[in-house]
Amino acid sequence: MDAKEIIARRVALELRDGMLVNLGIGLPTLVARFVPKGISVAFQSENGLIGFSAPPPEGMENRDLTDAGGGFIESLPGAASFDSATSFALIRGGHVDMAVLGALQVEASGRLANWTVPGKFTPGMGGATDLVAGAKRVIVAMQHAAKGEPKIVEALTLPPTSARRVSLIVTELAVIEPSDEGLVLRERAPGVGVAQIVACTGARLIAPKDAPEMPLGCD
Amino acid sequence: MRKSAITAEAAAALVFDGASVMVGGFLGVGSPDRLIDALVSRKARGLTIIGNDTAYPTVGVGRLIEAGCVARVRASHIGTNPTTQRLMNGGAIEVELIPQGTLAERIRAGGAGLGGVLTPTGVGTIVAQGKQTVEIDGAIYLIEKRLRADFALLRAHEADYCGNLTYRLTAANFNPLMAFAADCVIAEPDEIVPSGVIPPDSVRTPGVLVTHLVGRAR
């Protein structure tokens, strides 16, 4: 199981029956593959749709039916389409139960940065700033380090996406929860020790030695 | 109320150099491709483009960037278009990045006679720089001003000759909002049907908002 699959599987265990969920582009999109059996969630795509599934078979794509990453999707029975103002009224208005976003950095206070590396690469915030402002829970799904550098840092060196503290950070090594006291290690990945997680984390971590192993769901 | 269809070339001739232009679409989905082609052909210059993104270098708004038609961009995301990134870093294009929900609401306000909107999005970030804040019931909101443009270029699914428009699936996105927010609104539908064919309940943009319809080349 590679890092991305571990992260996606663990995030999927945060899904609850009946939730409206927004998955960011890239890694978070994988979460849709691991929805636990027996529960039903609706996915929102911020370009204007609730209720979609995996890409259609080749040759059955519709040019007017794509996800927020531009990939072709299929709408499910019961799907609803709407314009961008309505889509963001859903997001900002607290109607989205959970948003899963990638991040470039998360800091000790729980703020994330994910839309610009000033002077180098500035993709823009897209819908991320609104999602962090409005979703009931915000989960960061990201690899623990990038090119050997920790992505969990004491203080952001990149501009924050929002002043809000995210709800949970899930990486291929650990599940970490930001709190008033700081970042708390909740779970460690199978076969990964607490010391290794602390060593790969650039911020102080409240790390109980008996942190449990993260569940990864079943197939 | 009847409108006659004009060609994409005639429509592009109306869009003067230096104009501000809202363009519907999300990564090219729901963008008016024939109008964009015509603007590229007529070598439009100095445009300010307002839209969600700049798509890809060969798709949608990206083709206007690639062809040198654009001086300024106001969008939420330019990460899929390396040309926009390069021109921005080199100073050849000015880019204002706006959170997507804020962009939608600024355009809606511009079309709805509002001075702007109050939003929590962006409080405590770069987005808030230079903007007023207000406190409402204990929460802080940014004042985000309305956006309008000289032109809105829309793609619709069906139009009738009254200018009424329908959209399909995720191709609606910013199009119905922009229809309210520009002095001249040019809609490029997939089909133009006789008036009366679109049921009133299915109309998403009332025809009174549409200045010109673009027909298919004969």
HADDOCK unambig.tbl for C-alpha pairs under 7 A between the chains (distance, minus, plus):
assign (segid A and resid 47 and name CA) (segid B and resid 26 and name CA) 6.76 0.50 0.50
assign (segid A and resid 47 and name CA) (segid B and resid 170 and name CA) 6.05 0.50 0.50
assign (segid A and resid 47 and name CA) (segid B and resid 173 and name CA) 5.86 0.50 0.50
assign (segid A and resid 48 and name CA) (segid B and resid 170 and name CA) 5.32 0.50 0.50
assign (segid A and resid 48 and name CA) (segid B and resid 173 and name CA) 6.06 0.50 0.50
assign (segid A and resid 49 and name CA) (segid B and resid 170 and name CA) 6.55 0.50 0.50
assign (segid A and resid 64 and name CA) (segid B and resid 29 and name CA) 6.10 0.50 0.50
assign (segid A and resid 64 and name CA) (segid B and resid 30 and name CA) 6.85 0.50 0.50
assign (segid A and resid 64 and name CA) (segid B and resid 168 and name CA) 6.48 0.50 0.50
assign (segid A and resid 64 and name CA) (segid B and resid 169 and name CA) 5.98 0.50 0.50
assign (segid A and resid 64 and name CA) (segid B and resid 170 and name CA) 5.65 0.50 0.50
assign (segid A and resid 64 and name CA) (segid B and resid 171 and name CA) 5.08 0.50 0.50
assign (segid A and resid 65 and name CA) (segid B and resid 169 and name CA) 5.87 0.50 0.50
assign (segid A and resid 65 and name CA) (segid B and resid 170 and name CA) 5.33 0.50 0.50
assign (segid A and resid 66 and name CA) (segid B and resid 170 and name CA) 6.48 0.50 0.50
assign (segid A and resid 70 and name CA) (segid B and resid 27 and name CA) 6.17 0.50 0.50
assign (segid A and resid 81 and name CA) (segid B and resid 169 and name CA) 5.38 0.50 0.50
assign (segid A and resid 81 and name CA) (segid B and resid 170 and name CA) 6.61 0.50 0.50
assign (segid A and resid 83 and name CA) (segid B and resid 172 and name CA) 5.57 0.50 0.50
assign (segid A and resid 83 and name CA) (segid B and resid 173 and name CA) 4.38 0.50 0.50
assign (segid A and resid 83 and name CA) (segid B and resid 174 and name CA) 6.21 0.50 0.50
assign (segid A and resid 83 and name CA) (segid B and resid 176 and name CA) 6.91 0.50 0.50
assign (segid A and resid 84 and name CA) (segid B and resid 104 and name CA) 6.12 0.50 0.50
assign (segid A and resid 84 and name CA) (segid B and resid 173 and name CA) 4.73 0.50 0.50
assign (segid A and resid 84 and name CA) (segid B and resid 174 and name CA) 5.52 0.50 0.50
assign (segid A and resid 85 and name CA) (segid B and resid 101 and name CA) 6.63 0.50 0.50
assign (segid A and resid 85 and name CA) (segid B and resid 104 and name CA) 5.19 0.50 0.50
assign (segid A and resid 85 and name CA) (segid B and resid 105 and name CA) 6.13 0.50 0.50
assign (segid A and resid 88 and name CA) (segid B and resid 101 and name CA) 5.05 0.50 0.50
assign (segid A and resid 122 and name CA) (segid B and resid 79 and name CA) 6.79 0.50 0.50
assign (segid A and resid 123 and name CA) (segid B and resid 77 and name CA) 5.68 0.50 0.50
assign (segid A and resid 123 and name CA) (segid B and resid 78 and name CA) 5.05 0.50 0.50
assign (segid A and resid 123 and name CA) (segid B and resid 79 and name CA) 3.59 0.50 0.50
assign (segid A and resid 124 and name CA) (segid B and resid 76 and name CA) 5.86 0.50 0.50
assign (segid A and resid 124 and name CA) (segid B and resid 77 and name CA) 4.43 0.50 0.50
assign (segid A and resid 124 and name CA) (segid B and resid 78 and name CA) 6.05 0.50 0.50
assign (segid A and resid 124 and name CA) (segid B and resid 79 and name CA) 6.54 0.50 0.50
assign (segid A and resid 124 and name CA) (segid B and resid 97 and name CA) 6.10 0.50 0.50
assign (segid A and resid 125 and name CA) (segid B and resid 76 and name CA) 6.09 0.50 0.50
assign (segid A and resid 125 and name CA) (segid B and resid 77 and name CA) 6.13 0.50 0.50
assign (segid A and resid 125 and name CA) (segid B and resid 99 and name CA) 5.93 0.50 0.50
assign (segid A and resid 126 and name CA) (segid B and resid 76 and name CA) 4.57 0.50 0.50
assign (segid A and resid 126 and name CA) (segid B and resid 77 and name CA) 4.85 0.50 0.50
assign (segid A and resid 126 and name CA) (segid B and resid 99 and name CA) 5.68 0.50 0.50
assign (segid A and resid 126 and name CA) (segid B and resid 100 and name CA) 5.20 0.50 0.50
assign (segid A and resid 127 and name CA) (segid B and resid 99 and name CA) 6.00 0.50 0.50
assign (segid A and resid 127 and name CA) (segid B and resid 100 and name CA) 4.94 0.50 0.50
assign (segid A and resid 127 and name CA) (segid B and resid 101 and name CA) 6.59 0.50 0.50
assign (segid A and resid 129 and name CA) (segid B and resid 99 and name CA) 6.08 0.50 0.50
assign (segid A and resid 129 and name CA) (segid B and resid 121 and name CA) 6.03 0.50 0.50
assign (segid A and resid 129 and name CA) (segid B and resid 122 and name CA) 6.24 0.50 0.50
assign (segid A and resid 130 and name CA) (segid B and resid 99 and name CA) 6.71 0.50 0.50
assign (segid A and resid 130 and name CA) (segid B and resid 101 and name CA) 6.14 0.50 0.50
assign (segid A and resid 130 and name CA) (segid B and resid 121 and name CA) 5.29 0.50 0.50
assign (segid A and resid 133 and name CA) (segid B and resid 120 and name CA) 6.55 0.50 0.50
assign (segid A and resid 133 and name CA) (segid B and resid 121 and name CA) 5.51 0.50 0.50
assign (segid A and resid 160 and name CA) (segid B and resid 125 and name CA) 6.03 0.50 0.50
assign (segid A and resid 161 and name CA) (segid B and resid 125 and name CA) 6.56 0.50 0.50
assign (segid A and resid 162 and name CA) (segid B and resid 122 and name CA) 6.04 0.50 0.50
assign (segid A and resid 162 and name CA) (segid B and resid 123 and name CA) 6.90 0.50 0.50
assign (segid A and resid 162 and name CA) (segid B and resid 124 and name CA) 6.50 0.50 0.50
assign (segid A and resid 162 and name CA) (segid B and resid 125 and name CA) 6.00 0.50 0.50
assign (segid A and resid 163 and name CA) (segid B and resid 123 and name CA) 6.75 0.50 0.50
assign (segid A and resid 163 and name CA) (segid B and resid 124 and name CA) 5.24 0.50 0.50
assign (segid A and resid 163 and name CA) (segid B and resid 125 and name CA) 6.76 0.50 0.50
